[in-house]
Amino acid sequence: MAKGDDTVLRKKNKKLRKRNNNNTSSLSAKVSALIAAKKRRKAGKRRMCQGMCYSLPTPEDPFNDRCGKEELKTTSAKKKTPSKQKGETGPLGAKSVSGKKGAVGGSTSQKLNDIERESEVVTANNSVGQKYSIKSERKKFEVTEMADLCHVQQHDCDISEFPTAFVFWCLTKIENSLRQGDAYTDGEGNSFFLNPWGLEFSKCFSTGRDIIETCGTSATTEQIAWMVSGAADTFVRKEKQGLSFTGPFLLILVPSQEKAAQVRAVCKPLKSVGIHTVSIHPGASVDRQIQGLKICEPEFLVSTPERLLELVSMKAIDISGVSMLVIDGLNTICSAGQSDAIKSIKKYISGNPHLVIFNDCSNHTSIPMVRYLLTGSICRLSLNNSITSLSSCIIQSVTVCTSEDTVVKSIDALDQFCSSRTLNSKMLYILRKDIKCHKLVKTLKSKGCSISLDSDAASINDRVDSNSRPVVSVIDLEHIYTTDIGTYDVVVLPNFVPSMDDYVHILTKMARQSVNGVLHSFLTKENTELAVPLITILEQCGQEVPPTLQDLHHTSNMLED
């Protein structure tokens, strides 16, 4: 080879080496360490711990770099650098230390990119049979890496009402992905962080109680993002605590294939932290979905009720370990005749999953299903202050009778409550001072009810033994604005209120922690002028208007004529 050609070749090799050295910076620390060790081994420049060591490694020198020599101590004063004190919080209330793995900052996104790039390279160079093991190892590493973002040192009982840093990170990831893919066009310029519904959901979610949303029939993109971010935060925390899940952690039931695609698009960005989402709907063949479930074990599952029930019956997927169940558009699902499918799915789930239900507040056809699902204490989530939304799942029982029959029918309501009451259920009688109710009060006292005609009803309720007898209290109508009536499931108005404002206040403030609310109202011929506004409220709330109330309305019209 000529001398000139040799020089050109050396320069070319030098450029290649320089280019390769620059490209190694894009690799992760693990891959870079392996490449460096290989170069040292080929060059014969091994570390002391890799050759023949005449001293053993110690905890202070695990790689034996100092060959057993003591570290030189210097007497020079060290510069004091400002550091965060213990318990000091960083941005968004996240506790972090500079340089710590998983700290919230610019290095976190770089680490996630390195993790994702490394997994893509390894997956591309391996066969299909190795994908599952790679995914499981990658998932363990990612869960450990991201767990530091969500205060894993806290227990479930220490969850703050304010969203954690990991929840905000998930919201950022979802929002950026949707805006880049043109999958989200509503609310341009408004961040998911500024959504007031999300902050209210975070407060309700932190209590651990089931949630019912009564603003509309279906969840919006922002609401789905907040729900899956909260579920991801809980999932990563439980994984860090050592809990393992054999099946999906989150199950979202949707009424249609289009809704399933929308929910999966929101959950898809969470794949970078090891949370995989699978969508199941009638739009794809059963065999293909079964094959997909075998390859991937999803943490989040989005499905229509009938297809999920079909796959569960075929034992293609196990949903017994579901920890959180979200039902989007319950009224639409029940109207399609899939109520039995939801009941069957609920029976397949062992334990008590955390429930979040989106229900149409203007239609009461799904109330039996809501009461079947939500049996314990709940949180009502609604930013809509309309009467229809605030009175959702409360049955308004209106009866027109004579003054003598009001006492008998009021006692019948008590007997009905005692026969069908549940644990911690309460009943309240609201009386009027301008109408004599001595006979009713005497009957209630004989049945062991607590009577309070002042505003100190709460202290009396605490002294009632709910295990031996039901909690039934009596207060005066004047005290409804100073008494917390949200804990009472059943409210009885033996004598109808003189103003519809009082009726609306009672209807929208009672049964805040239950879906078993019933408001009994008894009207007489003296209340004919209130028949029209009462009918309007019943029709607005989707309640049945009794024929006797219609007759009372017609009677009032005849008297006016």
Residue pairs with C-beta under 8 A, 6 or more apart in sequence:
1 9
24 32
24 35
26 117
27 35
27 114
27 117
27 118
28 114
28 115
28 117
28 118
29 114
30 118
31 118
40 46
40 47
40 50
41 50
47 63
47 64
47 65
48 63
48 64
48 65
48 67
49 57
49 63
49 64
49 65
53 64
53 67
54 67
54 68
55 64
55 67
55 68
56 64
56 68
57 63
57 64
58 68
60 71
61 68
83 98
84 90
84 97
84 98
87 95
88 95
89 95
90 96
90 103
90 104
90 165
91 104
91 165
92 104
92 165
92 168
93 160
93 162
93 164
93 165
94 104
94 149
94 151
94 164
94 165
95 151
96 102
96 103
96 104
96 105
96 148
96 165
97 103
98 105
100 148
101 111
101 145
101 148
102 108
102 145
102 146
102 147
102 148
102 149
103 148
104 149
104 165
104 169
108 149
108 169
111 145
112 145
112 146
112 272
112 273
115 138
115 141
115 142
115 145
115 272
116 272
119 134
119 138
122 134
123 131
123 134
126 134
131 295
132 295
135 296
138 274
139 274
140 274
142 272
142 273
142 274
143 236
143 239
143 240
143 273
143 274
144 240
146 166
146 236
146 273
146 274
147 236
147 237
147 239
147 240
149 164
149 165
149 166
149 169
150 164
150 165
150 166
150 167
150 233
150 236
150 237
151 164
151 165
151 166
151 237
152 236
152 237
152 240
152 241
154 237
155 241
156 208
156 234
156 237
156 238
159 206
160 206
161 202
161 203
161 206
162 202
163 198
163 199
163 202
163 229
163 230
163 233
164 233
166 232
166 233
166 236
167 202
167 226
167 229
167 230
167 232
167 233
168 193
170 225
170 228
170 229
170 232
170 233
170 269
170 270
170 273
171 192
171 193
171 198
171 225
171 226
171 229
172 192
173 269
173 270
173 272
174 192
174 225
174 228
174 229
174 266
174 269
174 270
175 184
175 191
175 192
175 225
176 269
177 183
177 268
177 269
178 184
178 221
178 265
178 266
178 269
181 265
183 265
184 221
186 220
186 221
187 222
192 198
192 222
192 225
192 226
195 222
195 223
195 226
196 383
197 215
197 222
197 223
197 226
197 381
197 383
198 222
198 223
198 225
198 226
200 381
200 383
201 211
201 223
201 226
201 227
201 230
201 381
202 226
202 230
204 211
204 379
204 381
205 211
205 230
207 379
208 354
209 376
209 377
209 378
209 379
209 513
210 354
210 355
210 356
210 357
210 373
210 374
210 376
210 377
210 378
210 379
211 355
211 356
211 357
211 378
211 379
211 381
212 356
212 357
212 359
212 370
212 374
212 378
212 379
212 380
212 381
212 392
212 393
212 515
213 219
213 223
213 356
213 357
213 358
213 359
213 381
213 382
214 359
214 361
214 380
214 381
214 382
214 384
214 389
214 390
214 392
214 393
215 361
215 382
215 383
215 384
215 389
216 358
216 360
217 329
217 331
217 332
217 358
217 359
217 360
218 255
218 259
218 328
218 329
218 332
218 358
219 227
219 328
219 329
219 358
221 262
221 266
223 358
224 262
224 263
224 266
225 266
227 326
227 356
228 250
228 266
228 267
228 270
228 300
231 249
231 250
231 300
231 324
232 270
232 273
232 275
234 323
234 324
235 245
235 249
235 250
235 275
235 299
235 323
236 273
238 245
238 323
245 299
245 321
245 323
246 318
246 320
246 321
247 297
247 317
247 318
247 319
247 320
247 321
247 322
248 298
248 299
248 300
248 301
248 317
248 319
248 321
248 322
249 299
249 300
249 321
249 322
249 323
249 324
250 299
250 300
250 301
250 322
250 323
250 324
250 326
251 301
251 303
251 308
251 319
251 322
251 324
251 325
251 326
251 349
251 353
252 263
252 300
252 301
252 302
252 303
252 326
252 327
252 328
253 303
253 304
253 305
253 308
253 325
253 326
253 327
253 328
253 333
253 342
253 345
254 260
254 263
254 302
254 303
254 304
254 328
254 329
255 304
255 328
255 329
255 332
255 333
255 336
256 281
256 304
257 281
257 282
257 283
257 304
259 328
259 329
260 279
260 280
260 281
260 302
260 303
260 304
261 279
261 281
263 279
263 302
263 328
264 277
264 278
264 279
264 302
267 275
267 277
267 300
267 302
268 277
270 277
270 300
271 277
274 299
275 299
275 300
276 296
276 297
276 298
276 299
276 300
277 298
277 299
277 300
277 301
277 302
278 292
278 293
278 296
278 298
278 300
278 301
278 302
279 302
279 303
280 289
280 301
280 302
280 303
280 304
280 307
280 308
280 311
281 303
281 304
281 307
282 304
282 306
282 307
286 307
286 310
286 311
286 314
289 307
289 311
289 316
290 311
290 314
290 316
293 311
293 316
293 317
301 308
301 317
301 319
305 333
305 338
305 341
305 342
305 345
306 338
306 341
308 317
308 319
308 345
309 341
309 344
309 345
311 317
312 318
312 319
312 345
312 348
319 345
319 348
319 349
320 348
320 349
320 350
321 350
321 351
322 349
322 353
323 351
323 353
323 354
324 353
324 354
324 355
324 356
325 346
325 349
325 353
325 354
325 355
325 356
326 355
326 356
326 357
326 358
327 333
327 342
327 355
327 356
327 357
327 358
327 373
328 358
329 358
329 360
330 342
330 357
330 358
330 359
330 360
330 366
330 369
330 370
331 359
331 360
331 363
331 365
331 366
332 360
333 339
333 342
334 342
334 365
334 366
334 369
335 365
335 366
339 369
342 369
342 373
343 369
343 372
346 372
346 373
352 376
355 373
355 374
357 370
357 373
357 374
359 366
359 370
359 392
359 393
360 366
361 382
361 384
361 388
361 389
361 391
361 392
362 388
362 541
362 542
363 542
364 393
364 395
364 541
364 542
364 543
367 393
367 395
367 515
370 393
370 515
371 393
371 515
371 516
374 515
375 422
377 424
377 513
377 514
378 513
378 514
378 515
379 513
380 390
380 392
380 512
382 389
382 390
382 392
384 390
387 504
387 507
387 508
387 537
387 540
387 541
388 540
388 541
388 542
390 507
390 508
391 507
391 508
391 541
393 511
393 515
393 516
393 517
394 507
394 510
394 511
394 517
394 518
394 519
395 517
395 518
395 519
395 543
396 507
396 519
396 521
396 537
396 538
396 541
396 543
397 518
397 519
397 520
397 521
398 521
398 523
398 534
398 538
398 545
398 546
398 549
399 409
399 520
399 521
399 522
399 523
399 546
399 548
400 522
400 523
400 524
400 546
400 548
400 549
400 551
400 552
401 409
401 522
401 523
401 524
402 524
403 524
406 440
406 494
406 495
406 522
406 524
407 437
407 439
407 440
407 443
407 494
409 522
410 429
410 440
410 492
410 494
410 520
410 522
411 440
411 443
413 490
413 492
413 520
414 427
414 444
414 447
414 449
414 472
414 492
417 425
417 427
417 470
417 472
417 490
418 470
421 427
421 470
422 516
423 466
424 466
425 470
425 471
425 489
425 490
425 514
425 516
426 461
426 470
426 471
426 472
426 473
426 487
426 488
426 489
426 490
427 470
427 471
427 472
427 473
427 488
427 489
427 490
427 491
427 492
428 472
428 473
428 474
428 475
428 485
428 488
428 490
428 491
428 492
428 510
429 440
429 444
429 449
429 472
429 473
429 474
429 475
429 491
429 492
429 494
430 474
430 475
430 476
430 477
430 480
430 491
430 492
430 493
430 497
430 506
431 437
431 440
431 441
431 453
431 474
431 475
431 476
431 477
431 494
431 495
432 476
432 477
432 495
432 497
432 498
433 453
433 476
433 477
433 478
435 495
437 494
437 495
440 494
441 451
441 474
444 451
444 472
444 474
445 451
447 472
448 469
448 472
449 472
449 473
449 474
450 457
450 460
450 461
450 463
450 464
450 471
450 472
450 473
450 474
451 473
451 474
452 460
452 473
452 474
452 475
453 474
453 475
453 476
454 476
454 479
455 475
455 479
455 482
455 483
457 473
457 475
457 479
457 483
458 483
458 484
460 473
461 471
461 473
461 487
464 471
464 473
473 488
475 483
477 497
477 502
480 502
480 505
480 506
480 509
481 505
485 491
485 506
485 509
485 510
486 509
486 510
486 511
486 512
486 513
487 512
487 513
488 510
488 511
489 510
489 511
489 514
489 516
489 517
489 518
490 516
490 517
490 518
490 519
490 520
491 506
491 510
491 517
491 518
491 519
491 520
492 520
493 503
493 506
493 519
493 520
493 521
493 522
494 522
495 522
496 503
496 521
496 522
496 523
496 524
496 527
496 530
497 503
497 506
500 530
500 533
500 534
500 537
503 521
503 534
503 537
504 537
506 519
507 519
507 537
510 517
510 519
511 517
521 534
523 530
523 531
523 534
523 549
523 552
525 552
525 555
527 552
528 552
528 553
528 555
528 556
528 559
529 556
531 549
531 552
531 553
531 556
532 553
532 556
534 549
535 545
535 549
535 550
535 553
537 543
538 544
538 545
538 549
539 545
